[in-house]
Amino acid sequence: MVTRNPNPYEPDGSAETIADRTATWRQWPVIACVGVSVYYVVSALTLPFVNKLWCGELAPLAICQLPKSFLKSVIHQVLMTMVNSFGLSRGSFSPDYSATHGWAMGIMAAVPALSLIITLLLICSLPPRPRLIAALRICASIDAVVTLWFDNVSNLKLYNAVYV
């Protein structure tokens, strides 16, 4: 038999109050910014060492690069389709792929962080969080510099895979 608390102002432990739901709703920007910033920091810190540690034929530190590699693959395929549809193709896959590689890397590095920042700025019901946005921009910028540097100097080409 379920008993209800006769006092409507006293929580009975089973019902979630409107204040709790509002507090949770207001925390998602913090959770998203911190989570994405931590990902960028881990990605930037592990990338220089990804070719140093191998378990058989697997580089375990490369696992955290998979989301960026997948995103770059999708963006690169879109760019390759655009090159062909606009008639800018040189007639062979390799020169077109090389020509669009830098653009795909730049878009891959910029779009996720910018999308989250624009989303945070456009939601008017939430208070602005300039420190979170600044931390996200700094972490994303450091990761972008490390990623572009690694792609230029390393023989391990993590960002040349095609997933789609």
Helices and strands as residue ranges (DSSP letters): H 18-46, G 47-49, G 60-65, H 66-85, H 93-122, H 130-153, G 158-160
